[in-house]
Structure formats: C-alpha cells, structure tokens
C-alpha cells in the first residue's frame, strides 16, 4: 500500500495522468484518516440517491464510465477512484514506436518455456508491456511477477535472455470491461466494482478506469466470490507501468473476451 501511495504522489505531477479519489459515507461512519482522498458529505444509500451522486461525480471527471450496478442499501461507505491516462509513443526518427523485445530460448528455473516480452515506451516515462505466451499456465506466473515485483525483476527471472531493439507496428486494441470482485482481510469484507476502457493504437495509449470499493454494514450481504483463476484460453497479458510499478493490467483473449 505504501508503494502505491508514494507512486500516486509522483503521478500527480504528470500531465498525462489524472487521479481523483473520493469517499461517500453514511452518518454511521464518523471519521476517515486517508490523506490522499477527498471526503464527501454524508449520503443516503437506502434511497438510491448515493448512486446518482457518485455517477454525477464520475461524469464531472471522465465520460463513458459508470457504476456496474446499484450499491446495496446497507452500504456504509464507498471509496471511488477515477484514474485516467493518455500518452503517445516514444519514437527515434521513425514512424514506429521504440520497441524492445525480450526472448528466452532456454529452459530456466522460473520459466520453462520460450517467453516473449514486448516493451513499448511512451514520451511520458510510461511503458506498455505485452506478454505473449507459449504455455498459458506458466504465463500466469510471469504476469503475477510483473504486477507484483515490476518489470526489472520479471526480466531478471527469465535469464538467460536475448534482447533486441526493433521497429514494430503498435498493436490495435480496444477493451471495455466491467469486473466485480470481493476483497477480504481479517476484519472486514469489501466488494469492488471496476469499469475500465483501454485503447492502444498506432498513436499511443489511453485508459479510463473507475474503481468503487464499498462495504456493507452486514458483511454477509455480499455473496460474490473473487475469481483468482486466470483464463487459460489463448491470448496475451498486458500491463502499463510507471517507474517499474504496474498501474493498469489486463488480459486480451482471442475470442474477444477481456479481463
């Protein structure tokens, strides 16, 4: 958590990146201590007015994003985060983006197949990393390392490695996805809704992500279970990183399903 709070402070100075966080809460919630969010006045989740207020707040910051469903009437609070990012590719006297390709041609302790990791840089110090698999079950471990430990540790884990700088056309990808998961610690169970839009093309990258983390007064209200299993179908993973920290991640499948 501290790592992401620190990187959020750095990102605030980046014109390509915009982050807005607000808390909506009922009268029963007395105090919040988070310094990185704006605490909004108390709202009423029972009559549905809170959902209207949250969606209006979202529209003030970004278009095309909405809550995936109505928040439960017994919601205590909702933490709403709106994260948008838009940047163009870095180019070296070429019409193609600066691209680095990592290949491993030998079996290693951590990765037992030939992996291909493609890195495209933007002018704003961000990077798009694409993992193209040969075996999807091993790919999951590579992707988890990328999102948890960063790009450098991931590259180190697939040594011996062959690296080359080349000229490739940028992928043309458009994703519009909604995801609902359950987050739980030793004390509380919260539910999380996310609506994300990612566009990757020859010009650069644009992302819009709405995250709503909310808690009900009755933890048993939520019956959803978080699906931690990664889809095994053919496709690839991608991540957008800043200073070796993954900010946006996703999976693109051949059958047009996205996660």
Phi, psi and omega in degrees: 000317181299323180299318183284327176295319180293316180292330177296319178298320178293320183292335181300334181274355182270120182292337180285347191234134178228130180231129176230129179229132180220150178246128174250129186215162178270175181294337182287342179267118190271323190206143172237146183245009181284124182275346187262008179232157174265125180273118181274158178301159182301147182230169180245110180279343186289326183260006177084357182292332180296319179298320178296317180295318180295314180296325176294321177298320179295315182296331178292337183254327183201145177269165171081354180249136178217160174296141182291335180196170179288134178290146181301151181294336181264022177294135177273315180204160176223124175263117184249126179237130178242118184235118178238149182207136177213129183207164179245160183290149171277132183229144177248085178051040181211158176280350181263148177294153174294120187231135175240132182244129177251129177231139173243121185257001182237155174288135180234174182294322186271325187230120188252045175195168178285115180256149175235118180244121183251129182239123176243130183260151175250169180287346183260024177073014175263161180223140169258125178243129179241129176256117179255117190267161162252328177228116188292331181291324177286327180302323181302317179295322178296317182293320178297323178293321179298314183286333183268315188254345179100174186291317185298314179295326178294315178298316180299328184286343182253020173290148359291146189222149175248123184241138178216148172260131187216179177246116179229147172290139179293147178294157177245100188229137174225122184233133174227106191224145175239135184224135176236123181228174180240128179249131185221137171238194186291341185248321189227159175237119180243154176249148185232128174249136176227136173234118183233145176232122181235129177234123179235124181212194185293340181273320183167214185232143171221130178229146173223120183227127174251124178239128178234110177256121185224155181230134177267157178294333176250107182299340182281352180301320182279125179250003182281148176242138180289129178269106182267000180276130179277141179298131186270000183291161181297145181160203179211162175257154173219155178214142174253121187242151171225124182051045176069016177247127180284119180265318180231136179224156179191171178231132179244125184253156181295335181270018177073011171276141182229151181227000000 
